[in-house]
Amino acid sequence: MTASIIDGKGFAAKVRGEVGRHVKRLKDEHGITPGLAVVLVGEDPASQVYVRSKGKQTVEAGMNSYEHKRDASISQEELLALVEQLNGDPAVHGILVQLPLPDHIDEDLVINAIDPAKDVDGFHISNVGLLGTGQESMVPCTPLGCLMMLRDFHGSLSGMNAVVVGRSNIVGKPMAQLLLGDSCTVTIAHSRTKDIKEVTRRADIVVAAVGRPEMVTGDWIKPGATVIDVGINRIDAPEKGEGKTRLVGDCHFDSCAEVAGAITPVPGGVGPMTIACLLANTLTACCRANGIAAPEGLTA
Ligand SMILES: Nc1nc(=O)c2c([nH]1)NC[C@@H]1CN(c3ccc(C(=O)N[C@@H](CCC(=O)O)C(=O)O)cc3)C=[N+]21
């Protein structure tokens, strides 16, 4: 078998187009422009690239983008004061504090200082609790993007066996909640799981979010299963020349694609959907803040 490629890049462009149409309608009918504030602490080059492309896509969708760059030496108190300022700014509907933060700053404290209604990452404890109990919330962007691709490919996910590999707060756990919400039978596997291959080989859906390059190989996959690869790992690529690198996922693409029914590529899979969902969440937050019904299909 050779797997269908799930085109996250193309799907993300469609989602952004839809967000853009709703943004225009908000402007025309209500005179409101959604705004997204991104806080970047420090100089991590990968984070800078991501923040830049996010800002560009925010503006392309017709929304306002506010970037707040701070030195890595910023104090926790100063960062909390910035979050408070953004919480109180009526032009800001979404706030994203880029992670990870420097070691001297308590990440949980900063995230939980964000107004939950503006928490477009869905990381605030209130949003985690709301998602876990099936109430309206802001849903983390990466798992939301994965869910959209799965629904688009399969229609209903009801009754499917889903195995999430990875138990992080930002991907693994919320992904499991969303799949449960769509009536999958959900297993979370991780670094301590015994006979992990036997576990994933029972899955109709495998979501790999462990952060280890090419860990999931074809022998982990049931023939015909759908593989969602969340990993984005930069590894050395001496075959491309000295000092060159390339991006790979948490799945070994070629061997998985031989067995799977469908698979997301890296790059061009989950990554672009993450940014598209960030824009969708900003639009949703803006609609809710103004008592306007948020568009369906862009939320979980
Ligand atoms: N509070 C917070 N929220 C985040 O959502 C968040 C964060 N912090 N910290 C960093 C990670 C990383 N992240 C990416 C999103 C999209 C791509 C993406 O679009 N990647 C392209 C490739 C980009 C390239 O070529 O390097 C792709 O997969 O096709 C990558 C990485 C969001 N993050």
Ligand as a Chemical Component Dictionary entry (heavy atoms), coordinates in Angstrom:
data_LIG
# 
_chem_comp.id                   LIG 
_chem_comp.type                 NON-POLYMER 
_chem_comp.pdbx_formal_charge   1 
_chem_comp.three_letter_code    LIG 
# 
loop_
_chem_comp_atom.comp_id 
_chem_comp_atom.atom_id 
_chem_comp_atom.alt_atom_id 
_chem_comp_atom.type_symbol 
_chem_comp_atom.charge 
_chem_comp_atom.model_Cartn_x 
_chem_comp_atom.model_Cartn_y 
_chem_comp_atom.model_Cartn_z 
_chem_comp_atom.pdbx_ordinal 
LIG N1  N1  N 0 2.676  29.559 22.898 1  
LIG C1  C1  C 0 3.106  28.859 21.852 2  
LIG N2  N2  N 0 2.223  28.438 20.916 3  
LIG C2  C2  C 0 2.658  27.745 19.813 4  
LIG O1  O1  O 0 1.822  27.341 18.964 5  
LIG C3  C3  C 0 4.063  27.481 19.660 6  
LIG C4  C4  C 0 4.928  27.961 20.667 7  
LIG N3  N3  N 0 4.427  28.621 21.731 8  
LIG N4  N4  N 0 6.262  27.747 20.579 9  
LIG C5  C5  C 0 6.858  27.147 19.403 10 
LIG C6  C6  C 0 5.918  26.168 18.764 11 
LIG C7  C7  C 0 6.307  25.780 17.347 12 
LIG N5  N5  N 0 5.167  26.111 16.516 13 
LIG C8  C8  C 0 5.138  25.929 15.118 14 
LIG C9  C9  C 0 4.037  26.222 14.339 15 
LIG C10 C10 C 0 4.052  26.074 12.962 16 
LIG C11 C11 C 0 5.172  25.601 12.307 17 
LIG C12 C12 C 0 5.170  25.449 10.825 18 
LIG O2  O2  O 0 4.330  25.986 10.119 19 
LIG N6  N6  N 0 6.140  24.684 10.256 20 
LIG C13 C13 C 0 6.314  24.450 8.816  21 
LIG C14 C14 C 0 7.775  24.433 8.439  22 
LIG C15 C15 C 0 8.524  25.646 8.867  23 
LIG C16 C16 C 0 10.009 25.547 8.547  24 
LIG O3  O3  O 0 10.342 25.327 7.362  25 
LIG O4  O4  O 0 10.820 25.665 9.487  26 
LIG C17 C17 C 0 5.741  23.107 8.396  27 
LIG O5  O5  O 0 5.649  22.213 9.246  28 
LIG O6  O6  O 0 5.436  22.938 7.228  29 
LIG C18 C18 C 0 6.266  25.281 13.069 30 
LIG C19 C19 C 0 6.252  25.437 14.457 31 
LIG C20 C20 C 0 4.215  26.704 17.297 32 
LIG N7  N7  N 1 4.594  26.779 18.580 33 
# 
loop_
_chem_comp_bond.comp_id 
_chem_comp_bond.atom_id_1 
_chem_comp_bond.atom_id_2 
_chem_comp_bond.value_order 
_chem_comp_bond.pdbx_ordinal 
LIG N1  C1  SING 1  
LIG C1  N2  DOUB 2  
LIG C1  N3  SING 3  
LIG N2  C2  SING 4  
LIG C2  O1  DOUB 5  
LIG C2  C3  SING 6  
LIG C3  C4  DOUB 7  
LIG C3  N7  SING 8  
LIG C4  N3  SING 9  
LIG C4  N4  SING 10 
LIG N4  C5  SING 11 
LIG C5  C6  SING 12 
LIG C6  C7  SING 13 
LIG C6  N7  SING 14 
LIG C7  N5  SING 15 
LIG N5  C8  SING 16 
LIG N5  C20 SING 17 
LIG C8  C9  SING 18 
LIG C8  C19 DOUB 19 
LIG C9  C10 DOUB 20 
LIG C10 C11 SING 21 
LIG C11 C12 SING 22 
LIG C11 C18 DOUB 23 
LIG C12 O2  DOUB 24 
LIG C12 N6  SING 25 
LIG N6  C13 SING 26 
LIG C13 C14 SING 27 
LIG C13 C17 SING 28 
LIG C14 C15 SING 29 
LIG C15 C16 SING 30 
LIG C16 O3  DOUB 31 
LIG C16 O4  SING 32 
LIG C17 O5  DOUB 33 
LIG C17 O6  SING 34 
LIG C18 C19 SING 35 
LIG C20 N7  DOUB 36 
# 
